[in-house]
Amino acid sequence: MRVEKLLKRVAPMFLIGFVFCTIQATATFGQGGIINEVFARMDAHNKALTSLKANVTMVKVNAQLGGAQDTNEGSAIFLPQRGKDALIRIDWKSPKESLAVVNKQYVIYRPALNQAYTGSTNDAQKKPKAGNALAFMNMSRAQLKQNYDTVYLGQESVRGGVQTWHLQLTPKAKSNYKTAEIWVDGNGMPVQSKVIENNGDSTTVLLSGLQKNLKIS
């Protein structure tokens, strides 16, 4: 498998990580009462979360092909580690494939071929599609405040009827993506994220069937 294709398969995992890890942002960089309240809830949720299992739906839209869509479904496990990078595993249904990240190393396993591919997330971070989400995962609260303008877009319901606050994050400096958006539920959990690249392509990840604070080996 060519490196470019491999990293393309790894990239969605980091966007899912963005959904999980954006909860680390707090009201300190928000402007306005509503944004402050949303990020205060996100911060409280993050502190209370010990594990998360969820269903994952990822929709990639290729603007260069007239808006052609590619949809993947699967399940994800997220285990935060205080002071360390979180442990993430994703199992896609079609094509059947498992992805995991532990200590900045990723593994992609394809059971149909009985093959596993490994690599460093640092390599994936150099690729624009992967770097979009990794930028958020690796930034401190101070960096988020310094590098992004936050706008409250209103209350919306995502698929399944979950009511959310819709926020938009726009890079202040030149970047390989235009904007990122998150949809946060009343508990402070970002249940959906979207990254829009400069060429108009976008990747949207929705989490559903949330199971929190389970004992997971």
Buried (B, 14 or more C-beta within 10 A) or exposed (E): EEEEEBBBBBBBBBBBBBBBBBBBBBBEBBEEEBBBBBBBBBBBBBEEBEBBBBBBBBBBBBEEEEEEEEEBEBBBBBBBEEEEBBBBBBBBEEEEBBBBBBEEEBBBBBEEEEEEBEBEBEBBBEBEBBBBBBBBBEBEBEEBBEBBEBBBEEEEEBEEEBEBBBBBBBBEEEBBBBBBBBBBBEBBBBBBBBBBBEEEBBBBBBBBEBEBEEEBE
